[in-house]
Amino acid sequence: MASPRREHLVETAARLFNAHGYHATGIDRILAEAGVAKMTLYNHFRSKDELILAVLRRRDETFRNMLVRAVERRGETARERLLAIFDVLEEWFRSKDFRGCMFINASAEYGAPDSAIRAASCEHKRLLTGYIEELSREAGAGEPAAVAGQIMLLTEGAIVSAQINCDCAAAQQAKSAAATLVAAAIPAN
């Protein structure tokens, strides 16, 4: 079980990284906001990169769990759930703490091909794509991997558009495109 101080550091860092970015948020600011000494940080993490990885692991788990639960509540069939993804995104875009995707932002700041932070971001996206592929397969898509890739591309575009243009309607625009895709790729029951 993780210590309460470690958890508090991860929560504080996540909030600051989401609000200000990874490079712009220094260790001293995290320590000041968390109210802990530098030694406490280094007792739990060897570096800022290790702290970022812990934040991304936590965010991956919480975001995917939230998405799956919310999608399951909104759609009775796999076909409905594929489109419900965009309703969940719109709700996220309208939340007061939406600053874009922490994984897209991390990849932008840590873009080197051998970066562990970039790898963690790619893994998050791979896991989301896997969930969408599972829904596509369950819905009866002939090529579930292709459908998942296309829907994932629409979700990523909606996220970036919502962040850059402050446009919550991006989710519904992407949903409209996804509905066309789903109608063409998945036979109606």
C-alpha positions as CSV (number, residue, x, y, z in Angstrom):
1,M,0.0,0.0,0.0
2,A,1.3,3.4,-1.0
3,S,2.0,5.9,1.8
4,P,-0.3,8.8,2.4
5,R,2.5,11.3,1.7
6,R,3.3,9.6,-1.6
7,E,-0.3,9.7,-2.6
8,H,-0.5,13.4,-1.6
9,L,2.6,14.2,-3.7
10,V,1.1,12.4,-6.7
11,E,-2.3,14.1,-6.3
12,T,-0.6,17.6,-5.9
13,A,1.7,17.0,-8.9
14,A,-1.2,15.8,-11.1
15,R,-3.2,18.9,-10.4
16,L,-0.2,21.2,-11.1
17,F,0.9,19.3,-14.2
18,N,-2.6,19.4,-15.6
19,A,-3.0,23.2,-14.9
20,H,0.5,24.4,-15.9
21,G,2.3,21.7,-17.8
22,Y,5.1,19.3,-17.0
23,H,8.2,21.5,-17.7
24,A,6.6,24.6,-16.3
25,T,5.8,23.0,-13.0
26,G,9.0,22.8,-10.9
27,I,9.7,20.4,-8.0
28,D,9.9,23.4,-5.6
29,R,6.3,24.4,-6.5
30,I,5.1,20.8,-6.0
31,L,6.8,20.6,-2.6
32,A,5.4,24.0,-1.5
33,E,1.8,23.1,-2.5
34,A,2.1,19.6,-1.0
35,G,3.7,21.0,2.1
36,V,6.5,18.4,2.2
37,A,10.2,18.6,2.3
38,K,12.5,17.7,-0.7
39,M,13.7,14.6,1.2
40,T,10.1,13.3,1.4
41,L,9.9,13.6,-2.4
42,Y,13.1,11.8,-3.0
43,N,12.2,9.1,-0.5
44,H,9.4,8.2,-2.9
45,F,10.7,9.2,-6.3
46,R,14.2,9.3,-7.7
47,S,13.5,12.1,-10.1
48,K,10.8,14.4,-11.4
49,D,10.4,12.0,-14.4
50,E,9.6,9.2,-12.0
51,L,7.0,11.4,-10.3
52,I,5.5,12.3,-13.8
53,L,5.3,8.5,-14.5
54,A,3.4,7.9,-11.3
55,V,1.0,10.7,-12.1
56,L,0.4,9.3,-15.6
57,R,-0.1,5.8,-14.2
58,R,-2.7,7.1,-11.8
59,R,-4.4,9.2,-14.5
60,D,-4.5,6.3,-16.8
61,E,-6.3,4.1,-14.3
62,T,-8.8,6.8,-13.1
63,F,-9.6,8.1,-16.6
64,R,-10.1,4.7,-18.2
65,N,-12.2,3.5,-15.2
66,M,-14.3,6.7,-15.4
67,L,-14.7,6.4,-19.2
68,V,-15.8,2.7,-19.1
69,R,-18.3,3.2,-16.3
70,A,-19.8,6.3,-17.9
71,V,-20.0,4.7,-21.4
72,E,-21.6,1.6,-19.9
73,R,-24.3,3.7,-18.2
74,R,-25.1,5.6,-21.4
75,G,-25.4,2.7,-23.8
76,E,-27.2,-0.6,-23.7
77,T,-25.6,-2.1,-26.7
78,A,-22.0,-2.0,-27.9
79,R,-23.0,0.1,-30.9
80,E,-24.6,2.7,-28.6
81,R,-21.5,2.6,-26.3
82,L,-19.2,3.4,-29.2
83,L,-21.1,6.7,-29.7
84,A,-21.6,7.3,-26.0
85,I,-17.8,7.8,-25.8
86,F,-18.3,11.2,-27.3
87,D,-21.0,12.2,-24.8
88,V,-18.6,11.3,-22.0
89,L,-15.9,13.4,-23.7
90,E,-18.2,16.4,-24.0
91,E,-19.0,16.1,-20.2
92,W,-15.2,16.1,-19.6
93,F,-14.6,19.0,-21.9
94,R,-17.2,21.0,-19.9
95,S,-15.6,20.3,-16.6
96,K,-13.8,23.2,-14.9
97,D,-10.5,21.4,-14.8
98,F,-10.3,20.4,-18.5
99,R,-7.0,21.4,-19.9
100,G,-6.7,18.8,-22.6
101,C,-5.4,15.3,-22.3
102,M,-2.5,14.9,-19.8
103,F,-1.1,12.2,-22.1
104,I,-1.2,14.3,-25.3
105,N,0.4,17.1,-23.3
106,A,3.1,14.8,-21.9
107,S,3.9,13.5,-25.4
108,A,4.2,17.0,-26.6
109,E,6.6,17.9,-23.9
110,Y,8.5,14.6,-23.8
111,G,8.5,13.6,-27.5
112,A,11.8,11.8,-27.8
113,P,11.2,8.3,-29.1
114,D,13.0,6.7,-26.1
115,S,11.2,8.7,-23.4
116,A,9.6,6.7,-20.7
117,I,7.0,9.4,-20.3
118,R,6.1,9.2,-24.0
119,A,6.0,5.5,-23.8
120,A,3.5,5.7,-20.8
121,S,1.4,8.1,-22.9
122,C,1.4,5.7,-25.9
123,E,0.4,2.8,-23.6
124,H,-2.6,4.8,-22.3
125,K,-3.7,5.4,-25.9
126,R,-3.2,1.8,-26.8
127,L,-5.3,0.6,-23.9
128,L,-8.1,3.1,-24.8
129,T,-7.9,1.8,-28.4
130,G,-8.2,-1.7,-27.1
131,Y,-11.4,-0.9,-25.2
132,I,-12.9,0.7,-28.4
133,E,-11.8,-2.4,-30.4
134,E,-13.5,-4.6,-27.9
135,L,-16.7,-2.6,-28.3
136,S,-16.4,-2.7,-32.1
137,R,-16.0,-6.5,-32.1
138,E,-18.9,-6.9,-29.7
139,A,-21.0,-4.6,-32.0
140,G,-20.2,-6.8,-35.0
141,A,-17.7,-4.8,-36.9
142,G,-16.0,-6.8,-39.7
143,E,-12.7,-5.1,-39.0
144,P,-12.9,-4.0,-35.3
145,A,-9.2,-2.9,-35.2
146,A,-9.8,-0.5,-38.1
147,V,-13.0,0.8,-36.6
148,A,-11.3,1.3,-33.3
149,G,-8.4,3.2,-34.9
150,Q,-10.8,5.5,-36.7
151,I,-12.9,6.2,-33.7
152,M,-9.8,6.8,-31.6
153,L,-8.6,9.3,-34.2
154,L,-12.0,11.1,-33.9
155,T,-11.7,11.2,-30.1
156,E,-8.1,12.5,-30.2
157,G,-9.1,15.2,-32.7
158,A,-12.1,16.2,-30.5
159,I,-9.8,16.4,-27.4
160,V,-7.3,18.7,-29.2
161,S,-10.0,20.8,-30.8
162,A,-11.7,21.3,-27.4
163,Q,-8.4,22.2,-25.8
164,I,-7.1,24.6,-28.5
165,N,-10.4,26.2,-29.5
166,C,-12.2,26.0,-26.2
167,D,-14.9,24.2,-28.2
168,C,-17.0,21.7,-26.3
169,A,-19.0,21.1,-29.4
170,A,-16.1,19.2,-30.9
171,A,-17.3,16.1,-29.1
172,Q,-20.7,16.2,-30.8
173,Q,-19.0,17.0,-34.2
174,A,-16.8,13.9,-33.8
175,K,-19.8,11.9,-32.6
176,S,-21.6,12.8,-35.9
177,A,-18.6,11.6,-37.9
178,A,-18.4,8.4,-35.7
179,A,-22.1,7.7,-36.3
180,T,-21.4,7.7,-40.1
181,L,-18.4,5.5,-39.6
182,V,-20.4,3.0,-37.3
183,A,-23.3,2.9,-39.8
184,A,-20.9,2.0,-42.6
185,A,-18.8,-0.5,-40.7
186,I,-21.2,-2.2,-38.4
187,P,-24.4,-3.9,-39.7
188,A,-27.6,-2.7,-38.0
189,N,-29.3,-5.4,-35.9
